């Protein structure tokens, strides 16, 4: 049977003890929540039942410390067989030649041919096919119908200007705020989207390799988020909020707007009546366009594994059409196999905002530059620390943007020199 390990015991126990079966695979989960872990455990149990003699140990790392914890484990030689790999980390581990190229495995896999082209392309962004994505996260805007009505907001916002005005009106209500700001771990997407919307482009670099994050329009977008917080239109403690806090802030009615991926829909739909909330595309900027981020995560195999075939068998089982449909519905992602989006589960009003985003010409999905090896640290650590300083008034929007641009310029130069 498998053991579920917490971060406190992970480093000490991941390598400890003799395997009680012929083969023991170690899997690290990094985007952890109770619902996700329970679903993963169910799928792994089914895999173990179909693969006698194989045991899977699951290590669950809290997202806020996952980047540093996994990096410490890998640097110390405490390396799992299979890892849940966020797109923002892929270049770091692929660039240091730590991941298995799955091309041959996928070519022989019975379900390899039904992977969508987007799944193949994004799993191969680092040059080799070193990840099978398990789904895609596309950002859209949740809004609380009841709070907007109470605040006198007649229609949900379609532009950044309307969004700011609506957030301000809701914040006039006693004990309510307009926007669930993600000021803590995982907040990078918000800063990038707002900067791109106000700058009118989601290009990260100019032709000569300079970051566009400190261009005047981008700085205006960064200032937009700073103003929301500093003007009291986001909860005061949201400077530290991560995923769980912003979702709870929305379904509890503390704030009226939340930009998130479909994974937030699960917890929200369990706690709010369908008529009390809806999902719309991200508000457009002065150019008439919005640039919602699209991200992904998936399953990778470290090349230090002594059980590559068994490890791929596990990845294949987690990625099969049936298992992926279960995962997508319970975790909240767009599935990876052709035709999966025709499932009745996704043909509902709850997903309307995401499908309108995918089909609208004014909405241009933004893929983060995960090909940069330094992007993982930038997105997981640097942005969080420096943006919190800016939210608290210790940095101006221009100073924040200039710090980010300097770091990204060096990262791009490093990538370009390796081409």
N, C-alpha and C positions, 0 to 999 in steps of 0.2 A: 504494500500500500504506500501511497505517497505521503510526504510530510509537507505541511504548509508552514513556511518559515517567515518570521518577521524580520525587519531590517536589523533589529537589535541582536538577533541570533544568526543572521545570515553569514557574516564574515567568519564566525567561529565554527558554524555547523555545515557550511556548504561542502567542505572537503572531509568532514569528520565521519567516522564510522564506516564499516564495511557494508557493501551493498547486500541487501537481503535477497536479491534476485540475480539472475545471470548477468543482466545488463541494467545499470542505473543511469538514467539521463537526468541531468540537472537543468532546469528551465528557470530563468529569471524574468519575472514580470515587473515592469517599471512604471506603467501608467495605472496605478493600483487604486481600486475601490472595492468595497464589499461585493457589489453586483458583478463587477468584472471578474474578480477572483472566483466567485461562486460559479460563473459560467465557464471559466477556464478549467476549474476543477472537474466540472461535469464532462467536458470534452476530453480531458485527459483520462478520466475514469473509463470512458468508452474506448479510448485508444489502448489502455492497458488491458482491458477485457479482450480486445481483438489481437493483442500481441503478447502472448504468454511468455513469461520470462523477462519482460521489460517493465521496470518501475520508473516512474517520473517523480522527482522531487521538485516542488515549486517553491521558489523564493520570491516573496512579494516585497518590493521596495517602495516606500512612500515616494510619490512623485517629487516632492519638494527637495529631497536629498538623493534622488535616484542617480542623477548624472555623476555627482561626486562619488557616491558609494560604489557604483559599477566601475568607474574608472580606477578607484583604489583597489577593488577586487582584481581587476584585470592586470594592473601594474604589479600586484603582488603574486601573480600566478594562480590566483583563486578563480579560475575561469570556468563558467558554466558551458554546457554543450549548446543549448539553445537560448536565445535572448529575444525578448520583445524589443524591437529596434525602432525608435522614433526616427522620422525622416531627418530631424535636425542633428542626429548623432551619426548617421550612416557614413558620411564622408570621413569622419574621424577614425572610425574603426576599419573602414575599407581602405582608406589612405595609408594606414599603418599595417596593411596586409594581414589583418586578423580574421577575416571572414571567408567562409567557403563560397566559391563560385558555384551557384546552384544550376547553371545552364544545363549540364548533362542530366542531372537528376530530373529537372522539369521536363526536358525533352522526352524522357522515358515515362513520365508520370501520366496516368490515364486522364487526368483532368487538366494537364498543362495547356492543351489546345483551346480550352474554354476561358482561359484568363483574358480579360479585356486588354486591349493594347495599352491603355493607360496604366494598368497594373504592371505590365511588362516594362514599360518605359520608366515608370517611377521606381520599380525595383532594381533597375539597371542604371540609375543616375550616376553612380560612381564609376561606371565603365564596365563592371562585371555584374552579372545577375546575382547579387549577394543578399537579396531580401525578397520574400514573397509578401507583398502588402496584404493586410487583412481587411482593408477598407480605407475610405477617404473621408476626411473631415472638411466640410465646406462651411464657411462662416455666414450666418444670417442673423437677423435681429428679432428676438422675442419681445413682445410688448404686452402689458397688462391692460386689457380692455377696460376693466372696472376703474383702475386708477386714472387712466386717460379721461374717461367720462367724468369722474369726480373732479378732475382738475380743469375741465372745460376744454380739453383738446378734442376737436371734432374728428380729425382723421389721423391715422398713424403717419409719422413723418416719412417723406420720400427723399428729402435733401438734408445735408448737414446742417443748414440754417434752421430748418424746421425741427430737426432733432434737438438742437441746442435749446430752442424755444420751448419745446414740449417738456424737456428735462427740467427746465427752470420752473415751469408752471406746476409740475408734479411736486417739485421740491418745496413749494409753498404750502403743501398740505402738511398737517401736523404729523411729525414722525415719519415722513416719507421722503424718499430721494428719487431723483430722476433716473440715474444710471448706476448699474452694478459694475463698478470699475474693478478690473483685475489688476491690482497694483503689485501683487506678489508673484509667486511662481507661475509660469505659463502666460504671462501678460504680454509677451513680445508681439503677438499677432495684432492686438489692439493698436499699439503704437505704429506698426507698419501700415495697417489699413488706413488709419486716420491721416498719416503723412501722405500716403499715395493718393487718397481721395482729394486732399487739398492741393496736391502738386499736379494732379491730372495725369499721372503715369505710375505704373508699377515696375518700371525698370529700376533695377538696383544700382546700376553703374552706367556711366557715360562711355562713349566709344574709346576714350583714352584711359578707362579704368578707374575713374573717380566716383566715389559713392554719391548718390543723389539724396541721401538722407539729410544732408544739411543745406540743401537748396531752399530758397525762400518759401516755396509752397509746402515743402515737407516740414519746415520749422513751424509754419502756420498750423499744420495738422497736429504736431506735437503740442503746440500751445493750446489747441482746441481741447485736448484731453486734460492738460494741466488746468485750464479754466474750469472745466466741469468739476474737477475735484476741489480746487481752491475757492470756487464760488459757492461751494456747499451743495452742488447738484449731484454728488455721489456721497455715500456714507463715509464718515470721517475715518473709520477703521478699515475701509476698503483699500487703503494704501498697502495693506498686508494680505489682501484676499487672494486666494487661489481658486481653483475650479469649484471645490465643494462649497466655499463661502459665497461665491457669486450666484451659484445655482440656488442655494438656500435663500439668499437675499431676494431672489426673484420670486420663488414660489411662496415665500412667507409674506409677500406684499411689501417688503421693505423698500424696494425700488421697482420702477416701472419698465425699464429697458435692460436688456441683456443681449450682448452679441456672443453667440456661441455656435458650436457645431451640433449635429443631430444627437450627439451623446448626451447633451443636457436634456433632451426631450423626455428621456425615460423617467428621470426623477421628477421632472415638472409635471408630466402627464399623470403620475401617480398621486400627486398632491393638489392639483388644480383641476377644476371642471373645464372641459373643452371650450365652453363658451366664454370663459374668463380670460383666455390668452390666445394669441396667434403669432405666426412667424412671417416676417416680411424680409425682402432683400435689404442689404446694408444701404444706408442713405448715400446718395450720390453727392459728389463735390461740385465745385464751380464749373468743371468741364462737362458735367452731365453724366459722369461715369463714377462707378464705385469699383473697388478692387478687393473683393473679399478673398481672404486667404484660403487656399486649399492645401491641406496637409495629409499626411498618411503615416501609418506605422505598420509594422509587419513582423515576420519571424525570420531571424538570421541564425546561422550556425557558426560558432567560432571554430577556426581551423585547428585548434589544439585538441578538439574532441578525439577520443579514441573509438568513437562509435558513430562515424559519419552516416552510414546507411540507416541505422536506427534513428539517429537524430533527424534525418530527412523524412523518414517514415512518420515521425511525430509531427513535423512541420506540414507534411502532406495531409495528414489526418485533420489537423487544425484548419487547413486551407481548402478542404474539399467543399464542393458546392453546398452540401447539406450543413456541414459544420459552420461554414462561413455565413450562411443565411442565419443560423442561430446566433452566431457572434454579432453579426451586423444589427440584428433586431434588438438584442439585449444590451449591446454596448453603444449603439447609435452611430453607425458609419454607413457609407454607401458601399454596397458589396462589390466583389472583385471579379465575378464570373459573368460572362455574356448572358443577357436575358434576365439576370436576377432582379433588375429594377422593375420588372413587370409583376413581381410578387404583389398580391393585393395589399400586403402590409404597408408598402410604400406608396400605394395609390390612394392616399387619404389627404384631407385638408391639413393635417399636422405637418406634412412635408411640403406644402405648397410654396413656402418661402424659398426652400432650397431648389426646387425644380424651376421656379420663376427665375432664380439666379442663374441656373444652368442654361436657361433658354433665352434670357434677355440680352440683347446686344449691348446694353449700357452697363452690364456687369461682367467684369473681366477677372476671372480667377487668378490669384497670385500664388505662384510657387516660390517658396523661400529658396535662397541660394545655398541649398544644403550641400552642394558640391564643394563648398569652402570647408576645409578641415577645421577652421577656427569657429565655424558657425555654431557648433554645439555649445561651446563655452559662451559665445556672445549671447545666444538666445536664452540659455538656461541660467546664466549667472550674471554676466555684465549688464544686460538690459534691466534685469530686476533691481540690482543694487543701485545703478545710476538713476533709473527712472524714479525710484523711491526718493532719492535725494532731491530730484527736481520737483516732485509732488509736494515735498515738505519745504520747498522754497530755498533749497541750498544750491540749486543750479538753475540757470535760465534755460529756456527752450533752445536757444542758440548754443549755449555751452554744452548742453546734453547732446544735441545733434552733432556738434563738432567732435566730441569724444567718440561717438559712434562711427562717424565718418572716418576718422583717423584709423581706428581699429580695422574697419572694413576695407579701407584702401590697402593696408598692409596684407590683409588676408587675401584680397583679390590678386595683389602682386605675387604673393607666394603661389597661388593657384596657377596664375598665368605663366610663371617661370617654369612650372613643372609640365606644361603642355608640350 
